Amino acid sequence: MLDKVGAFCQEKVIEEFEAKSRDAGKVQDNTLWRILHENGQSEYLQKCGLGGRTDPESYRAYVPLVTHADLEPYIQKIVNGENKSALTEKPISTISLSSGTTQGRPKFLPFNDELVDNTMQIYRTSFAYRNREFPIKSGRALQFIYSSKQFKTEGGLLAGTATTNVYNTDQFKATMKDILSQSCSPDEVIFGADYKQSLYCHLLCGLIYSDEVQFISSTFAHGIVHAFRTFEQVWEELCEDIKEGVLSSRITIPSMRIAVSKILKPRPELAATIRRKCSSLNNWYGLVPQLWPNAKYIYGIMTGSMEPYLKKLRHYAGDLPLLSSDYGSSEGWIGANVNTRAPPEEAVFTVLPDIGYFEFIPLRRDVGSEETNLTAALAVYNEFEPVGLTEVKVGEEYEVVVTNFAGLYRYRLGDVVKIKGFYNSIPQLQFICRRSLLLTVNVDKNTEKDLQLAVERAAELLAKDMAELVDFTSYVDMTSDPGHYVVFWEINQEASESTLQDCCCCMDRSFLDAGYISSRKSKTIGELELKILQRGTFHRILDHYLNLGSAVSQFKMPRCIGASNQAVLEILKNSVTKSYLSTAFG
Ligand code: AMP
Protein backbone atom coordinates (compact mmCIF):
# COMPACT_ATOMS: atom_id res chain seq x y z
CA MET A 1 0.00 0.00 0.00
CA LEU A 2 3.02 2.26 -0.48
CA ASP A 3 3.69 4.28 -3.60
CA LYS A 4 7.09 4.58 -5.26
CA VAL A 5 8.59 6.97 -2.73
CA GLY A 6 7.37 4.97 0.24
CA ALA A 7 4.54 7.32 1.21
CA PHE A 8 1.08 6.10 2.06
CA CYS A 9 -1.06 5.87 -1.05
CA GLN A 10 -4.49 6.99 0.01
CA GLU A 11 -6.30 6.48 -3.26
CA LYS A 12 -4.95 2.96 -3.66
CA VAL A 13 -6.19 1.96 -0.20
CA ILE A 14 -9.60 3.38 -1.03
CA GLU A 15 -9.66 1.68 -4.41
CA GLU A 16 -8.87 -1.71 -2.86
CA PHE A 17 -11.48 -1.33 -0.17
CA GLU A 18 -14.09 -0.29 -2.72
CA ALA A 19 -13.33 -3.41 -4.78
CA LYS A 20 -13.75 -5.68 -1.73
CA SER A 21 -16.93 -3.92 -0.75
CA ARG A 22 -18.53 -4.72 -4.07
CA ASP A 23 -18.19 -8.45 -3.57
CA ALA A 24 -18.19 -8.96 0.17
CA GLY A 25 -19.85 -12.40 0.05
CA LYS A 26 -17.08 -13.83 -2.07
CA VAL A 27 -14.38 -12.14 0.00
CA GLN A 28 -15.93 -13.69 3.11
CA ASP A 29 -15.90 -17.18 1.59
CA ASN A 30 -12.24 -16.72 0.63
CA THR A 31 -11.41 -15.47 4.11
CA LEU A 32 -13.05 -18.49 5.72
CA TRP A 33 -11.21 -20.76 3.29
CA ARG A 34 -7.88 -19.16 4.27
CA ILE A 35 -8.58 -19.46 7.99
CA LEU A 36 -9.64 -23.10 7.78
CA HIS A 37 -6.94 -24.04 5.30
CA GLU A 38 -4.27 -22.60 7.60
CA ASN A 39 -5.67 -24.08 10.80
CA GLY A 40 -7.48 -27.28 9.87
CA GLN A 41 -4.95 -29.39 11.77
CA SER A 42 -5.34 -27.49 15.05
CA GLU A 43 -6.53 -29.57 17.97
CA TYR A 44 -9.79 -27.68 18.22
CA LEU A 45 -10.88 -27.91 14.58
CA GLN A 46 -9.91 -31.56 14.47
CA LYS A 47 -12.04 -32.21 17.52
CA CYS A 48 -14.95 -30.50 15.81
CA GLY A 49 -14.63 -33.12 13.07
CA LEU A 50 -14.35 -30.63 10.25
CA GLY A 51 -12.04 -33.08 8.46
CA GLY A 52 -10.34 -30.52 6.25
CA ARG A 53 -13.58 -29.03 4.90
CA THR A 54 -13.39 -25.30 4.20
CA ASP A 55 -16.84 -24.32 2.91
CA PRO A 56 -19.27 -22.16 4.95
CA GLU A 57 -22.01 -24.84 5.12
CA SER A 58 -19.73 -27.52 6.61
CA TYR A 59 -18.18 -24.96 8.88
CA ARG A 60 -21.54 -24.06 10.36
CA ALA A 61 -22.58 -27.68 10.59
CA TYR A 62 -19.48 -28.96 12.39
CA VAL A 63 -18.24 -26.03 14.43
CA PRO A 64 -20.47 -24.83 17.27
CA LEU A 65 -21.14 -21.27 18.36
CA VAL A 66 -19.03 -20.66 21.46
CA THR A 67 -18.36 -18.15 24.18
CA HIS A 68 -15.03 -17.38 25.78
CA ALA A 69 -15.80 -19.86 28.54
CA ASP A 70 -16.10 -22.69 26.00
CA LEU A 71 -12.67 -21.95 24.55
CA GLU A 72 -11.01 -21.35 27.89
CA PRO A 73 -9.63 -24.92 28.27
CA TYR A 74 -7.89 -24.56 24.89
CA ILE A 75 -6.64 -21.06 25.67
CA GLN A 76 -5.37 -22.35 29.00
CA LYS A 77 -3.36 -25.05 27.21
CA ILE A 78 -1.74 -22.34 25.13
CA VAL A 79 -1.09 -20.09 28.12
CA ASN A 80 0.63 -22.78 30.13
CA GLY A 81 2.59 -24.01 27.14
CA GLU A 82 0.96 -27.45 27.04
CA ASN A 83 -0.18 -27.11 23.42
CA LYS A 84 0.50 -23.83 21.65
CA SER A 85 -1.31 -25.18 18.58
CA ALA A 86 -4.54 -25.96 20.41
CA LEU A 87 -6.42 -23.39 18.31
CA THR A 88 -4.16 -22.51 15.39
CA GLU A 89 -1.70 -24.60 13.44
CA LYS A 90 1.06 -22.02 13.77
CA PRO A 91 1.89 -21.95 17.50
CA ILE A 92 0.65 -18.92 19.41
CA SER A 93 3.44 -16.98 21.12
CA THR A 94 1.59 -13.96 22.50
CA ILE A 95 -1.52 -13.58 24.63
CA SER A 96 -3.80 -10.54 24.78
CA LEU A 97 -5.62 -9.46 27.89
CA SER A 98 -9.02 -7.87 27.30
CA SER A 99 -9.86 -4.80 29.35
CA GLY A 100 -11.94 -6.93 31.72
CA THR A 101 -14.32 -4.07 32.33
CA THR A 102 -17.36 -6.16 31.44
CA GLN A 103 -16.77 -9.23 33.54
CA GLY A 104 -14.59 -7.74 36.23
CA ARG A 105 -11.45 -9.60 35.20
CA PRO A 106 -9.39 -9.62 32.00
CA LYS A 107 -9.91 -12.46 29.54
CA PHE A 108 -6.95 -14.21 27.92
CA LEU A 109 -7.04 -14.33 24.12
CA PRO A 110 -4.64 -15.63 21.49
CA PHE A 111 -2.72 -12.95 19.56
CA ASN A 112 -0.55 -13.34 16.45
CA ASP A 113 0.99 -11.56 13.46
CA GLU A 114 -2.21 -11.85 11.46
CA LEU A 115 -4.04 -9.77 14.07
CA VAL A 116 -1.27 -7.16 13.82
CA ASP A 117 -1.71 -7.08 10.04
CA ASN A 118 -5.49 -6.71 10.47
CA THR A 119 -4.93 -3.82 12.85
CA MET A 120 -2.65 -2.02 10.39
CA GLN A 121 -5.15 -2.64 7.63
CA ILE A 122 -7.99 -1.07 9.58
CA TYR A 123 -5.82 1.90 10.62
CA ARG A 124 -4.86 2.53 7.00
CA THR A 125 -8.38 2.08 5.68
CA SER A 126 -10.05 4.50 8.05
CA PHE A 127 -7.15 6.95 7.70
CA ALA A 128 -7.51 6.94 3.91
CA TYR A 129 -11.18 7.91 4.11
CA ARG A 130 -10.63 10.33 7.00
CA ASN A 131 -7.77 12.06 5.27
CA ARG A 132 -9.78 12.54 2.12
CA GLU A 133 -12.32 14.57 4.11
CA PHE A 134 -10.00 16.13 6.69
CA PRO A 135 -6.51 16.24 5.19
CA ILE A 136 -3.63 16.71 7.58
CA LYS A 137 -0.06 17.75 6.88
CA SER A 138 3.00 15.93 7.99
CA GLY A 139 3.43 16.93 11.61
CA ARG A 140 2.67 15.38 14.94
CA ALA A 141 -0.23 13.90 16.85
CA LEU A 142 -0.97 14.42 20.50
CA GLN A 143 -1.85 10.84 21.32
CA PHE A 144 -2.89 9.81 24.78
CA ILE A 145 -1.77 6.22 24.40
CA TYR A 146 -0.34 3.98 27.06
CA SER A 147 1.19 0.59 27.04
CA SER A 148 0.59 -1.65 30.01
CA LYS A 149 3.17 -4.03 31.41
CA GLN A 150 3.87 -7.22 29.51
CA PHE A 151 4.65 -10.40 31.40
CA LYS A 152 5.50 -14.03 30.71
CA THR A 153 2.84 -16.70 31.25
CA GLU A 154 3.56 -20.03 32.87
CA GLY A 155 4.26 -21.52 29.47
CA GLY A 156 6.64 -18.71 28.54
CA LEU A 157 4.30 -16.75 26.28
CA LEU A 158 4.38 -12.97 26.25
CA ALA A 159 1.13 -11.48 27.62
CA GLY A 160 -0.18 -7.93 27.61
CA THR A 161 -3.23 -5.93 26.61
CA ALA A 162 -4.05 -6.08 22.90
CA THR A 163 -3.08 -2.43 22.44
CA THR A 164 0.25 -3.05 24.18
CA ASN A 165 0.94 -6.06 21.98
CA VAL A 166 0.26 -3.91 18.93
CA TYR A 167 2.35 -0.91 20.11
CA ASN A 168 5.29 -3.25 20.57
CA THR A 169 5.47 -4.26 16.92
CA ASP A 170 7.63 -2.71 14.20
CA GLN A 171 4.59 -2.56 11.93
CA PHE A 172 2.86 -0.19 14.35
CA LYS A 173 5.66 2.38 14.16
CA ALA A 174 5.92 2.09 10.40
CA THR A 175 2.17 2.45 9.91
CA MET A 176 1.93 5.41 12.28
CA LYS A 177 4.60 7.14 10.22
CA ASP A 178 2.80 6.37 6.98
CA ILE A 179 -0.51 7.68 8.23
CA LEU A 180 1.09 10.85 9.61
CA SER A 181 0.46 9.91 13.21
CA GLN A 182 3.83 10.41 14.78
CA SER A 183 3.31 10.95 18.46
CA CYS A 184 4.62 14.08 20.22
CA SER A 185 5.82 11.86 23.07
CA PRO A 186 8.91 9.68 22.94
CA ASP A 187 8.45 5.91 23.37
CA GLU A 188 9.61 6.07 26.98
CA VAL A 189 6.40 7.99 27.75
CA ILE A 190 4.09 5.57 25.93
CA PHE A 191 5.82 2.58 27.49
CA GLY A 192 6.34 4.11 30.93
CA ALA A 193 5.08 1.89 33.72
CA ASP A 194 3.00 4.58 35.44
CA TYR A 195 0.15 6.08 33.44
CA LYS A 196 -0.14 9.17 35.64
CA GLN A 197 3.45 10.09 34.86
CA SER A 198 2.90 9.19 31.20
CA LEU A 199 -0.18 11.40 31.02
CA TYR A 200 1.69 14.38 32.48
CA CYS A 201 4.46 13.90 29.93
CA HIS A 202 2.01 13.46 27.04
CA LEU A 203 0.52 16.85 27.95
CA LEU A 204 3.94 18.41 28.29
CA CYS A 205 5.21 17.06 24.97
CA GLY A 206 1.93 18.10 23.34
CA LEU A 207 2.51 21.66 24.54
CA ILE A 208 6.16 21.70 23.46
CA TYR A 209 5.12 20.74 19.93
CA SER A 210 1.83 22.65 20.06
CA ASP A 211 2.25 24.34 16.67
CA GLU A 212 3.00 21.06 14.92
CA VAL A 213 0.08 19.05 16.31
CA GLN A 214 -2.32 18.00 13.53
CA PHE A 215 -4.83 16.09 15.63
CA ILE A 216 -5.50 14.85 19.15
CA SER A 217 -6.42 11.23 19.80
CA SER A 218 -6.81 8.36 22.20
CA THR A 219 -8.16 4.84 21.72
CA PHE A 220 -11.34 5.69 23.62
CA ALA A 221 -12.87 9.15 24.17
CA HIS A 222 -12.59 8.58 27.90
CA GLY A 223 -8.80 8.86 27.52
CA ILE A 224 -9.06 12.34 26.00
CA VAL A 225 -11.54 13.67 28.54
CA HIS A 226 -9.48 12.20 31.35
CA ALA A 227 -6.37 13.90 29.93
CA PHE A 228 -7.94 17.35 29.78
CA ARG A 229 -9.55 17.05 33.18
CA THR A 230 -6.04 16.35 34.44
CA PHE A 231 -4.75 19.31 32.43
CA GLU A 232 -7.12 21.57 34.37
CA GLN A 233 -5.34 20.46 37.54
CA VAL A 234 -1.72 20.57 36.38
CA TRP A 235 -1.52 23.28 33.72
CA GLU A 236 0.36 25.74 35.90
CA GLU A 237 2.96 23.15 36.75
CA LEU A 238 3.31 22.33 33.04
CA CYS A 239 3.86 26.04 32.31
CA GLU A 240 6.51 26.20 35.00
CA ASP A 241 8.36 23.22 33.49
CA ILE A 242 8.30 24.87 30.05
CA LYS A 243 9.41 28.24 31.43
CA GLU A 244 12.37 26.81 33.32
CA GLY A 245 13.15 23.89 31.01
CA VAL A 246 13.18 21.56 34.02
CA LEU A 247 10.90 18.56 34.34
CA SER A 248 8.61 18.37 37.37
CA SER A 249 9.82 16.19 40.22
CA ARG A 250 6.61 14.18 39.90
CA ILE A 251 8.27 12.30 37.03
CA THR A 252 10.39 9.72 38.78
CA ILE A 253 10.86 7.02 36.15
CA PRO A 254 14.48 7.54 35.02
CA SER A 255 14.01 6.57 31.35
CA MET A 256 10.97 8.85 31.04
CA ARG A 257 12.81 11.74 32.72
CA ILE A 258 15.79 11.41 30.41
CA ALA A 259 13.71 11.14 27.23
CA VAL A 260 11.42 14.08 28.05
CA SER A 261 14.22 16.27 29.43
CA LYS A 262 15.94 15.95 26.05
CA ILE A 263 13.14 17.84 24.33
CA LEU A 264 12.40 20.23 27.19
CA LYS A 265 14.32 23.50 26.85
CA PRO A 266 13.63 26.75 28.76
CA ARG A 267 10.97 28.55 26.67
CA PRO A 268 9.59 31.43 28.74
CA GLU A 269 7.66 32.93 25.78
CA LEU A 270 5.86 29.66 25.08
CA ALA A 271 5.05 29.30 28.78
CA ALA A 272 3.68 32.86 28.87
CA THR A 273 1.56 32.24 25.76
CA ILE A 274 0.05 29.06 27.25
CA ARG A 275 -0.61 30.88 30.52
CA ARG A 276 -2.33 33.74 28.72
CA LYS A 277 -4.43 31.40 26.61
CA CYS A 278 -5.49 29.27 29.58
CA SER A 279 -6.45 32.33 31.60
CA SER A 280 -8.58 33.67 28.76
CA LEU A 281 -10.73 30.55 28.55
CA ASN A 282 -14.16 30.47 30.07
CA ASN A 283 -14.43 27.26 32.10
CA TRP A 284 -11.98 25.64 29.63
CA TYR A 285 -14.40 25.90 26.71
CA GLY A 286 -12.45 25.50 23.44
CA LEU A 287 -9.24 24.48 25.22
CA VAL A 288 -8.05 22.27 22.35
CA PRO A 289 -8.19 24.74 19.43
CA GLN A 290 -6.83 27.46 21.69
CA LEU A 291 -3.70 25.54 22.67
CA TRP A 292 -3.28 23.47 19.49
CA PRO A 293 -4.19 25.98 16.78
CA ASN A 294 -3.26 23.70 13.87
CA ALA A 295 -5.20 20.65 15.05
CA LYS A 296 -7.79 19.61 12.46
CA TYR A 297 -9.83 17.21 14.58
CA ILE A 298 -10.12 15.04 17.68
CA TYR A 299 -10.10 11.31 17.05
CA GLY A 300 -11.03 8.24 19.14
CA ILE A 301 -13.84 5.76 19.80
CA MET A 302 -16.79 7.89 20.84
CA THR A 303 -19.61 5.37 20.51
CA GLY A 304 -21.20 2.91 22.95
CA SER A 305 -20.10 3.41 26.53
CA MET A 306 -18.06 6.45 25.38
CA GLU A 307 -21.12 8.50 24.43
CA PRO A 308 -21.56 9.96 27.91
CA TYR A 309 -18.19 11.72 27.51
CA LEU A 310 -19.18 13.50 24.30
CA LYS A 311 -20.62 16.52 26.04
CA LYS A 312 -17.40 17.22 27.89
CA LEU A 313 -15.33 16.43 24.81
CA ARG A 314 -17.33 18.94 22.76
CA HIS A 315 -16.75 21.49 25.48
CA TYR A 316 -12.98 21.10 25.21
CA ALA A 317 -13.12 20.86 21.41
CA GLY A 318 -15.06 24.08 20.78
CA ASP A 319 -15.66 24.11 17.04
CA LEU A 320 -13.13 21.39 16.20
CA PRO A 321 -14.70 18.29 14.59
CA LEU A 322 -14.95 15.09 16.62
CA LEU A 323 -14.23 12.03 14.49
CA SER A 324 -15.21 8.66 15.88
CA SER A 325 -12.80 5.82 15.15
CA ASP A 326 -13.18 2.12 14.39
CA TYR A 327 -14.86 -0.90 15.99
CA GLY A 328 -12.84 -3.76 17.36
CA SER A 329 -11.88 -5.73 20.41
CA SER A 330 -9.06 -7.80 21.83
CA GLU A 331 -10.63 -10.63 19.82
CA GLY A 332 -9.89 -8.73 16.62
CA TRP A 333 -11.08 -5.79 14.54
CA ILE A 334 -14.51 -5.71 12.96
CA GLY A 335 -15.20 -2.52 11.06
CA ALA A 336 -13.81 0.85 10.03
CA ASN A 337 -15.50 4.22 10.15
CA VAL A 338 -15.35 5.29 6.53
CA ASN A 339 -18.21 7.80 6.77
CA THR A 340 -15.98 10.27 8.51
CA ARG A 341 -18.31 13.24 8.36
CA ALA A 342 -21.08 11.66 10.44
CA PRO A 343 -21.31 13.01 14.00
CA PRO A 344 -20.15 10.48 16.63
CA GLU A 345 -23.72 9.69 17.68
CA GLU A 346 -24.39 8.47 14.14
CA ALA A 347 -21.09 6.70 13.52
CA VAL A 348 -21.34 3.38 11.70
CA PHE A 349 -18.71 0.72 11.08
CA THR A 350 -18.18 -0.88 7.71
CA VAL A 351 -17.01 -4.44 8.23
CA LEU A 352 -13.66 -5.36 6.64
CA PRO A 353 -14.61 -8.60 4.89
CA ASP A 354 -11.08 -10.00 4.66
CA ILE A 355 -9.92 -9.68 8.28
CA GLY A 356 -12.24 -12.34 9.66
CA TYR A 357 -15.36 -14.34 8.94
CA PHE A 358 -18.41 -12.72 10.49
CA GLU A 359 -21.80 -14.11 11.40
CA PHE A 360 -24.71 -12.37 13.05
CA ILE A 361 -27.24 -13.82 15.47
CA PRO A 362 -30.60 -12.11 14.86
CA LEU A 363 -32.01 -10.68 18.09
CA ARG A 364 -35.67 -9.86 18.22
CA ARG A 365 -37.77 -8.68 21.07
CA ASP A 366 -40.64 -10.73 22.46
CA VAL A 367 -43.64 -10.28 20.20
CA GLY A 368 -45.93 -10.49 23.19
CA SER A 369 -44.47 -7.41 24.81
CA GLU A 370 -46.42 -4.19 24.46
CA GLU A 371 -43.74 -1.60 24.62
CA THR A 372 -43.19 0.47 21.54
CA ASN A 373 -39.99 2.33 22.17
CA LEU A 374 -36.83 1.08 20.57
CA THR A 375 -34.34 1.16 23.40
CA ALA A 376 -36.60 -0.78 25.70
CA ALA A 377 -36.91 -3.34 22.96
CA LEU A 378 -33.15 -3.91 23.05
CA ALA A 379 -33.38 -5.68 26.31
CA VAL A 380 -35.95 -8.28 25.51
CA TYR A 381 -34.24 -10.54 23.04
CA ASN A 382 -35.13 -13.76 21.33
CA GLU A 383 -32.32 -15.40 19.40
CA PHE A 384 -32.45 -16.94 15.93
CA GLU A 385 -30.11 -18.91 13.66
CA PRO A 386 -27.01 -16.89 12.72
CA VAL A 387 -26.81 -15.37 9.26
CA GLY A 388 -23.82 -14.40 7.11
CA LEU A 389 -22.34 -10.95 6.62
CA THR A 390 -24.26 -10.14 3.47
CA GLU A 391 -27.54 -11.67 4.70
CA VAL A 392 -28.25 -9.17 7.47
CA LYS A 393 -31.23 -6.82 7.17
CA VAL A 394 -31.29 -3.07 7.59
CA GLY A 395 -32.96 -1.97 10.83
CA GLU A 396 -32.45 -5.35 12.55
CA GLU A 397 -30.27 -6.03 15.57
CA TYR A 398 -27.72 -8.81 15.90
CA GLU A 399 -25.07 -10.22 18.15
CA VAL A 400 -21.68 -10.34 16.41
CA VAL A 401 -19.98 -13.73 15.96
CA VAL A 402 -16.30 -13.70 15.02
CA THR A 403 -14.01 -16.22 13.33
CA ASN A 404 -10.49 -14.85 13.12
CA PHE A 405 -6.95 -15.75 12.09
CA ALA A 406 -5.87 -16.24 15.71
CA GLY A 407 -7.91 -19.28 16.70
CA LEU A 408 -11.39 -17.99 17.50
CA TYR A 409 -14.07 -19.96 15.68
CA ARG A 410 -17.73 -18.85 15.74
CA TYR A 411 -16.97 -16.87 18.87
CA ARG A 412 -19.83 -14.85 20.34
CA LEU A 413 -18.50 -11.39 21.02
CA GLY A 414 -21.44 -10.40 23.19
CA ASP A 415 -21.91 -7.05 21.43
CA VAL A 416 -25.28 -5.97 20.04
CA VAL A 417 -25.19 -4.04 16.76
CA LYS A 418 -27.86 -2.64 14.48
CA ILE A 419 -27.63 -2.61 10.70
CA LYS A 420 -27.92 0.96 9.47
CA GLY A 421 -27.34 0.37 5.77
CA PHE A 422 -24.92 -1.10 3.26
CA TYR A 423 -21.68 0.17 1.79
CA ASN A 424 -21.95 -1.54 -1.59
CA SER A 425 -22.46 -5.13 -0.36
CA ILE A 426 -21.00 -4.66 3.14
CA PRO A 427 -23.33 -3.95 6.04
CA GLN A 428 -22.66 -0.88 8.17
CA LEU A 429 -23.09 -1.51 11.88
CA GLN A 430 -24.10 0.81 14.63
CA PHE A 431 -22.82 -0.25 18.03
CA ILE A 432 -25.72 -0.61 20.47
CA CYS A 433 -24.48 -2.22 23.69
CA ARG A 434 -22.83 -5.19 25.34
CA ARG A 435 -25.39 -7.90 25.91
CA SER A 436 -24.25 -9.02 29.29
CA LEU A 437 -24.59 -5.64 30.93
CA LEU A 438 -28.14 -5.59 32.13
CA LEU A 439 -30.11 -4.18 35.00
CA THR A 440 -32.81 -6.63 35.90
CA VAL A 441 -34.78 -7.35 39.07
CA ASN A 442 -37.71 -9.40 37.74
CA VAL A 443 -39.43 -8.89 34.37
CA ASP A 444 -37.60 -5.64 33.71
CA LYS A 445 -34.52 -5.58 31.48
CA ASN A 446 -32.53 -2.42 30.93
CA THR A 447 -29.31 -2.38 28.94
CA GLU A 448 -26.35 -0.08 29.50
CA LYS A 449 -27.78 2.05 26.70
CA ASP A 450 -31.16 2.37 28.45
CA LEU A 451 -29.37 3.40 31.62
CA GLN A 452 -27.26 5.90 29.71
CA LEU A 453 -30.38 7.57 28.29
CA ALA A 454 -32.09 7.75 31.70
CA VAL A 455 -28.95 9.18 33.31
CA GLU A 456 -28.45 11.74 30.53
CA ARG A 457 -31.99 12.96 30.92
CA ALA A 458 -31.76 13.30 34.70
CA ALA A 459 -28.29 14.86 34.61
CA GLU A 460 -29.63 17.77 32.57
CA LEU A 461 -31.24 18.97 35.80
CA LEU A 462 -27.77 19.55 37.28
CA ALA A 463 -27.31 22.53 34.98
CA LYS A 464 -29.43 24.75 37.19
CA ASP A 465 -26.81 24.34 39.95
CA MET A 466 -23.96 24.76 37.43
CA ALA A 467 -22.85 21.21 38.25
CA GLU A 468 -22.08 18.44 35.79
CA LEU A 469 -21.91 14.69 35.83
CA VAL A 470 -18.36 13.30 35.73
CA ASP A 471 -19.23 9.62 35.43
CA PHE A 472 -21.80 7.04 36.51
CA THR A 473 -22.47 3.36 37.02
CA SER A 474 -25.12 1.16 38.61
CA TYR A 475 -26.05 -2.18 40.12
CA VAL A 476 -29.11 -4.07 41.21
CA ASP A 477 -29.57 -4.36 44.97
CA MET A 478 -31.39 -7.59 45.71
CA THR A 479 -30.76 -7.43 49.44
CA SER A 480 -33.78 -5.14 49.79
CA ASP A 481 -37.29 -6.47 49.42
CA PRO A 482 -38.26 -5.87 46.68
CA GLY A 483 -34.96 -5.42 44.82
CA HIS A 484 -34.20 -2.05 43.30
CA TYR A 485 -31.76 -0.16 41.05
CA VAL A 486 -28.89 1.77 42.58
CA VAL A 487 -27.22 4.40 40.40
CA PHE A 488 -23.94 6.01 41.43
CA TRP A 489 -23.01 9.48 40.25
CA GLU A 490 -19.85 11.47 40.61
CA ILE A 491 -20.47 15.17 40.02
CA ASN A 492 -17.87 17.90 39.64
CA GLN A 493 -19.23 20.26 42.31
CA GLU A 494 -21.95 20.50 44.94
CA ALA A 495 -25.57 20.45 43.84
CA SER A 496 -28.50 21.26 46.10
CA GLU A 497 -30.50 18.60 47.95
CA SER A 498 -33.62 19.46 46.00
CA THR A 499 -31.86 19.21 42.63
CA LEU A 500 -30.41 15.81 43.47
CA GLN A 501 -33.76 14.58 44.71
CA ASP A 502 -35.29 15.73 41.41
CA CYS A 503 -32.52 13.98 39.48
CA CYS A 504 -33.28 10.76 41.33
CA CYS A 505 -37.01 10.87 40.55
CA CYS A 506 -36.39 11.91 36.95
CA MET A 507 -34.02 9.00 36.42
CA ASP A 508 -36.51 6.52 37.85
CA ARG A 509 -39.15 7.76 35.43
CA SER A 510 -36.83 7.84 32.44
CA PHE A 511 -36.51 4.06 32.08
CA LEU A 512 -38.95 3.30 29.29
CA ASP A 513 -38.94 -0.48 29.59
CA ALA A 514 -42.53 -1.63 30.13
CA GLY A 515 -41.38 -4.33 32.54
CA TYR A 516 -39.70 -1.74 34.73
CA ILE A 517 -42.61 0.68 34.70
CA SER A 518 -45.21 -1.98 35.54
CA SER A 519 -43.01 -3.46 38.28
CA ARG A 520 -42.47 -0.04 39.80
CA LYS A 521 -46.24 0.57 39.76
CA SER A 522 -46.99 -2.80 41.33
CA LYS A 523 -44.14 -2.24 43.82
CA THR A 524 -42.33 -5.39 42.77
CA ILE A 525 -39.31 -3.17 42.15
CA GLY A 526 -38.46 -0.73 44.92
CA GLU A 527 -37.62 2.98 44.71
CA LEU A 528 -34.56 3.83 42.67
CA GLU A 529 -31.60 4.96 44.73
CA LEU A 530 -29.22 7.68 43.59
CA LYS A 531 -25.92 7.64 45.44
CA ILE A 532 -23.51 10.53 45.13
CA LEU A 533 -19.82 9.62 45.28
CA GLN A 534 -16.76 11.41 46.58
CA ARG A 535 -14.88 13.22 43.86
CA GLY A 536 -12.17 11.02 42.40
CA THR A 537 -14.01 7.73 42.93
CA PHE A 538 -13.96 6.87 39.24
CA HIS A 539 -10.20 7.49 39.16
CA ARG A 540 -9.89 4.94 41.94
CA ILE A 541 -11.95 2.47 39.91
CA LEU A 542 -9.69 3.07 36.92
CA ASP A 543 -6.67 2.41 39.16
CA HIS A 544 -8.31 -0.78 40.36
CA TYR A 545 -8.63 -2.07 36.79
CA LEU A 546 -5.08 -1.03 35.96
CA ASN A 547 -3.85 -3.05 38.92
CA LEU A 548 -5.62 -6.07 37.44
CA GLY A 549 -3.56 -5.67 34.27
CA SER A 550 -5.91 -3.54 32.18
CA ALA A 551 -4.55 -0.55 30.24
CA VAL A 552 -5.82 3.02 30.30
CA SER A 553 -5.95 2.81 26.51
CA GLN A 554 -8.65 0.15 26.69
CA PHE A 555 -10.57 1.31 29.73
CA LYS A 556 -14.35 1.39 29.49
CA MET A 557 -16.31 2.08 32.62
CA PRO A 558 -18.85 -0.74 33.06
CA ARG A 559 -22.23 0.90 33.43
CA CYS A 560 -23.87 -1.99 35.28
CA ILE A 561 -21.79 -3.76 37.89
CA GLY A 562 -22.56 -7.46 38.22
CA ALA A 563 -22.39 -9.47 41.42
CA SER A 564 -19.10 -11.00 40.19
CA ASN A 565 -17.48 -7.61 40.47
CA GLN A 566 -17.46 -7.26 44.27
CA ALA A 567 -14.20 -5.31 44.35
CA VAL A 568 -15.62 -2.44 42.30
CA LEU A 569 -18.87 -2.52 44.29
CA GLU A 570 -16.83 -2.17 47.47
CA ILE A 571 -15.00 0.90 46.14
CA LEU A 572 -18.34 2.42 45.17
CA LYS A 573 -20.11 1.65 48.43
CA ASN A 574 -17.22 3.01 50.47
CA SER A 575 -17.22 6.28 48.55
CA VAL A 576 -20.87 7.29 48.93
CA THR A 577 -21.43 10.75 50.41
CA LYS A 578 -25.21 11.13 49.99
CA SER A 579 -28.17 8.95 49.04
CA TYR A 580 -31.58 9.78 47.61
CA LEU A 581 -34.65 7.59 47.11
CA SER A 582 -37.15 8.22 44.34
CA THR A 583 -40.82 8.57 45.16
CA ALA A 584 -43.41 5.85 44.54
CA PHE A 585 -44.99 5.58 41.08
CA GLY A 586 -48.55 6.89 40.99
P1 AMP B 1 -11.62 -4.93 25.04
O1 AMP B 1 -12.10 -5.59 26.25
O2 AMP B 1 -10.70 -3.83 25.39
O3 AMP B 1 -11.13 -5.81 24.00
O4 AMP B 1 -12.89 -4.17 24.45
C1 AMP B 1 -13.65 -4.58 23.36
C2 AMP B 1 -15.06 -4.04 23.47
O5 AMP B 1 -15.06 -2.61 23.43
C3 AMP B 1 -15.93 -4.43 22.30
O6 AMP B 1 -16.41 -5.75 22.40
C4 AMP B 1 -17.03 -3.39 22.42
O7 AMP B 1 -17.96 -3.74 23.42
C5 AMP B 1 -16.26 -2.15 22.85
N1 AMP B 1 -15.93 -1.34 21.65
C6 AMP B 1 -14.88 -1.45 20.84
N2 AMP B 1 -14.94 -0.59 19.83
C7 AMP B 1 -16.08 0.10 19.98
C8 AMP B 1 -16.73 1.13 19.25
N3 AMP B 1 -16.20 1.68 18.16
N4 AMP B 1 -17.90 1.58 19.73
C9 AMP B 1 -18.44 1.08 20.87
N5 AMP B 1 -17.88 0.11 21.59
C10 AMP B 1 -16.72 -0.38 21.16
Boltz pocket constraint, residues with backbone or C-beta under 6 A from the ligand:
constraints:
  - pocket:
      binder: B
      contacts: [[A, 97], [A, 98], [A, 99], [A, 100], [A, 101], [A, 162], [A, 301], [A, 302], [A, 303], [A, 304], [A, 305], [A, 325], [A, 326], [A, 327], [A, 328], [A, 329], [A, 330], [A, 331], [A, 413], [A, 415], [A, 431], [A, 433], [A, 434], [A, 554], [A, 556]]
      max_distance: 6.0
